[in-house]
Amino acid sequence: MALVTVITVLYMWSALGFVSAKPFSPLNKTLNLPELHVRGTHYDVGYTIGYTFRERIQDFYTKYTLLHDVLTPFYKSEKGKVIVEGYLKVANDSFPQYVAELAGVSDGAGVPFIQAFLLTARHEILLIEKKKDVSSCTDVFMDIADQRVLAHNEDAHPLVKDHAYLIHAQISPYKLPNGTQIGDWEYFTAYTYPGHLPGCAFGHNLQGMVFTVNAVFPKNVQPNKQVRYMLNRAMLAAKDPSEALDIITNKNGPGVASGFSVNIGYASDFSKLYNIEVAPTVPNLPQYYQTVLDVQGQEHYFHFNMYDKLNGTVPQYEDPSTEHRKARVAQMANPYDLKNIVDILGDTQDPDYPIFRTPNKKDDAETVATAIYDFSQGHFSVFLDNPKNTEGYPSNPIIQRFFPNY
């Protein structure tokens, strides 16, 4: 299969052009989100992503202190090595195509595979070590008359903002050594953290499935189960909400190691809007905890970074930012149009834990991107600065186009 790639870098204040991606813009004053269009096998696509964004990935791996201070020492411990190798075996047994894709990323970027996999298992390792992961997000559903919107603030370590990229992938079916085919062609677009698999933030596929992900922090993390980021990658291949649910809950596998919340929209039937909360698969309990909320018929719904429907059922760590953001949203008027959604996602009134986040002494996360899926209009928009600013209301997105596309 021939490998096809096209790279485009969009700068907030400069003309669009076909240029090589750099970790930072030349003047370090522009906001940029490179886009890569790539087609091939899982390994080849991963390799091309890694090679194309090699400088960004290497720079991120070098500067991301949790990789060196927490994840690597954990793996070097006797207990940690057993846990990580257990996670890798489970991933390779269930999703060899995505392990191959991650190997391609590491080979192309020139970084060790074990570092790439430690980042894939980051959420679980940090919870086991009782270390706080800064990745947290805010989601807003709106379903009023003919307006149906799913909007998402992607909150992460500040390094992500200048190192992330948008992947448009067409990936051929994976074949095992014995010739057995796994899955079908995959066509998706996903905001991707540097040196990570796509899927852990927001994205959509050609079947019209839209996904945004919220981190949650369960206490009862399990070994020898599927890590969150593998499940997030796999869900990009879902053809409909039912298949997405089976993937997200690892119905046909050993279960879920930690947990997360996924918000799903379906462009082919945009009346279908769902929130799914997933918890760790605990021995001697049902195969998995999960709740599915059909948001259809609800005018508004919000999700943050603590279990909502599973609160009280699943032990979880408290998240002060979630508590503050949730309280602030309760003070604001419910949205009835896109402008109101932007008012919420761009709000900075809380000085310690605002909805649109910038690092401060109490909250070290940053809102690195805002995505708005307007199902009524078929529009997909991405903002890298506050969508609610003084120069435009809402401000101009760095990306706006019709979806689904890839």
N, C-alpha and C positions, 0 to 999 in steps of 0.2 A: 504494500500500500504506500503510495507516494505521500510524503509528508508536506503539507502546505501550511505556510505561516504568513501572516501579515501583522505588522505591529504599527499601532498608531498611538502617539502620545498627545493628550489634550492638555493645553495650558490655559489657566483661567484668564490670563491677560495677554496671551499671544495667539497667533494664528495656528490653525491646525496644520500639522505637517507629518511626514513620514521620517522619523528620526529615531536614533537609538535611545533606549531608556537609561536614565541615570538615577542614582539614589536621590539626588536633589536637583532642582532646577538651577541653571547657571548662576542666577543672582540670589538664589535661596529666598525669593520673595513670591514666587508664583506657586499656586496650588496645581498639582498635576496628578493625573491618574492614567497611566499607560494602559492601552487595550491590546490584547494579543488574540488574533484569530488563528486557530491551529486545528489541523486535522491529521489523524493517524491512529496508531495503536495506543494503548494506555501508556506503555513505556515511552514510546516516541513523543507523545504529547507532553508527558511529564518532563522528558529530557529537554524538549524545546522550550518549555516554560522556564526550567532551571537555567538553561544556557542564555536565554534572552534576558532574564532578569538576574543574572549571576551577580552583578555588582550590588544590586539591592539586597539580594538574599544574603550574600556574604557579610555585607555591612550590618544587616539586622542580626544575624547570628552572632556577630562579634560584640555588638552593643547590648543585646538582650540579656541582662544580668541574671534573670531567673534561670536561663539555660545553664549558666556556669555555676551559679551559687546554690541552686536547689535541684534542678532536674538531673544534671550530670552526677553530683555527689550521691543522689538517691540511687541512680543506676549502678554506681560503683559499690554500693553497700550490698551485703549478701542478700538481705531481704528485698531490696529494691530490684536487683538484677532478676530475681525469680519472678517478681510481679511484672516487670517490663517484658521479659521474655514470654511470660504467659499471655500477656496482651498481644504480643506480636504473633504468637502461634494462632491464637483465636482469629486475629485479623487475616492471616494468611490462609487459614482453613476456610473462612467464610467469604472473604473478598480478596482473592489473590490478584485480581486485576488492579485493585487500588493500592496494594502493596507494590506491585510492579510500577504503577504510576508514581508513587512516592520515591521508589528507587530511581526512576528516571529524573525526577526533580533534583535529587541529591547528586546524581552523576552529572547532570547538566550544569548545576550550580557549583560543583566542586566542593561540596560539603559532605561530612560523614553521614552515612545513612542512619546511624544510631541517633545522631542529633536530630535529624528530620523526624524519626519516629518518637523520640522523647517529646518533641513539640506536639506530635499527634496525640500522645497520651498525657499532655500537659495538664488538662483539667483534672484527670483522675489523680495524678501524682501530687498536685498541689493540695487537693482535698485530703489525700492520705497523710500528707505532711502537715496538714492544718495550716497551710499558707493560703492567703487570699489571692485569688485570680482577679485582675482588674477588668477582665472582659465582662461587660454588662451592657444591657441595651434597653431601649424603650420602644414599645410598639403601640400603634393606634389603629384600630379598625373603625371605619365609618360606613354605615349602610343606611342611607336616607334617600327615599324616592329613587331617582335614577343615578345617585352618586354612591359608588362603592369604591373604597380606598383602603389599602393596607400600607401604612407608613412606618418607617423603622429608623431609629438612631442607632448606628453601630458604635459602641463604646469599647475602647481597647487601650492597650499600652500606647502612649504617645508615639513611639517609634513606628507603629503601623502606618500612621497617616502618610508619611513620606516614602514608604517602602512597599505599599500594597499595589495591586494591579487588578484589572478586570479581564477575565478569561472568557473567550467565546470558543467553545470546543466542539468538535465533531470527532467522536471516538468510535473506532470499529470494534465489533464484538471480540471479547477475549477468548483465546483458545488455550486449553490446558495442553500439556505435553502429549497426551494421548489423542489430541484432536477434538475433544469435547468442547463445544462452544458454550460460553457463559454470557447470558444477557444478549441484548440487541445493540444496535447503534445508539450512542448517546449524543444528544445535542443540547447544550446548555450554555448559559451565561452566568458567571458567578464572580462577586467581589472576593478577592483571594488575599489572605495574609501571606507575607513573604516566606517562601520555603515551606508552605503548608499545602495540604490538599484543599481544593475548592470545596465550599459547602457550609463552612462554619459561621457564615455571616448572613448574606442574602443572595438570592439568585433565582433564576427561572429556567425552564426548559422548553423545547419546541412543542411539547404536548400541552403547554399552557399552564403547567404547575408553577406556582410562585411560593418561595420559601423564605422566611426570615426566622432567625434563631435567637432565643434568649438563654443566657447562662443561668443556671440555678445551682445551689450549693448543698446537695444532700450529704448527710454525715456517714451513711452506711455504704461507702464505696466498696465494690466487690472485685476480687481478683478473677482471672480466667473468664472474663466476660468481654463483650464488645465495647471498645472505647467510644466516647461520644463523637469524636471527629471522623471516625470511620463510618458511623451511621449517618452523620451529616453529609458526607461525600456520597454515600450510596443513595440517599433520597433524591439526589439530582436526576437519577434515572427513572423515577416513578412516572407512570403514565396516567394515574388517576389517584384520587384521595385514598381509596381503599388500599392500593399497592403502597402508597406512601406510609400509611399506618403500619402495614406489615413490616416495612423496612425499618421505620423509626423505632419500633418496639422490638426489633430483632426476633420476630415471631418464629422464624425457621432456624434460629441459631441458639447459642448458649445463653442469651439474655444480655441485659444492659449493665455496664460496669458502674456508671454514675447516673447522670440525668440531665435533662435539658427541657426546654419548652420550644415548640415549633409552631409558627403561624403559617397557615396554608391558604392560598387563594387559587382559584381555578378559572383561567381565562375562557376556557371552552364553555363554562357554565358559571358566570361570575356571581351567581347567587350563592355559590358554595364558598363559605369562609369558615375556617376552623382554627381552633387553638388546641394543641395537644401537649399535655404535660406528661413526661416520662420520668420514672424513678428507677433506682437500681433494682435488678432482679435479685431478690434475697432468697436464700435457701429456705425450704419448708413453708414458703408462701406461694401464692399464685405466680405463674411464670413471669409476669411483670405487672408493676403498677402502671396504669396509664389512664388518663381521662381525656375524652374527646368532647370539646365544646363546639357545637354547631352555632356559629355566630349569626347565621341567617335569621333575620327577624329582629335582631338586636340593633338598635341604631348606633350604639357605641360600645367598644370594648377596649380595654387597655391591659397590657402585660409588661411586667418589669422583670426582676431577677430573684424572685422568691416564688416558691410554689404558691399558687392561689387556691385552686380547687383541691389540691393534695395537701394543703397546709393542715397540720394536725394529724395527718396520716403518715407522712414521710418525715422523719427527723431531718431538719435542715439548719444551716447556719444563718443567722440574721445578717441582713445586708443594710447598713444605714442609708446608703444611697437610694436603694429601692424604697425604703420607708419614707424618705424625704420626697422623692419624685412622685410617689403615689399620693402623698398628702398634698403636694402642690397641684397635681392634676385635679384632685377633689375640690380644690378652691376655685378652679377655672371653669368657665362655661363649657358644656359639652360641644364638640365640634359639629357644625352643620354644613360646612363647605371646606374646600382645600385651604383657604386662608386661615381658618380656625385650627386646622391640623398643624399648619406651620407655626401658628402662635404657641401651640403646646410644645412641639418638638424643639423649637428655638428658644424656649423660655429659660431665662437665667436669673430669675428673681431670688431663688434660694442662694445665699452667699456661700454656703458650705457644700451643698449637694444639689446643684442645679440640674434641670433636665438636659439641657445642652451643656455638656461638660467640658471644662478646661482644668488641667491639673492644679491643685492647690494643696495646702497643708493637710487637709482632711480627706481629700479625694484625689488619687493620683491617676485616674482614668481620663481619657479624652474622647469626645465624640469625633471620630475620624471620618465619618461619612453619614449622610442621611439619604435613604432611599424611599421613594414614593411610587407605589404602583397604583395607578388610577385605572381600575377595571372598566369603568364606564367609557373612558376615552381611549383605552388601550395604550396609555402612555407609561413609560418607565423613566424616572428622573433620578439623578444622583447629584447631591450637593456635597462639597468638601468643606465649605465654610458654613456658618450659621445660616440656615435657609430664611431666617427672619432677620434681616439687617436693614440698615438705613439707606442703602443704595437702591434697593428694590424690594417689593413686598408682594410675594416672596422674591427672594433674590434669584438671579439667573442660575439654573443648574449647570454643572460642568458637562453633564450628559443628559440628553432627553431624546427619546426615540420611541417608536412603537414596539410593542412586544406581543406575542412571543417572537423572539429571534435569537440568533446565536452568532 
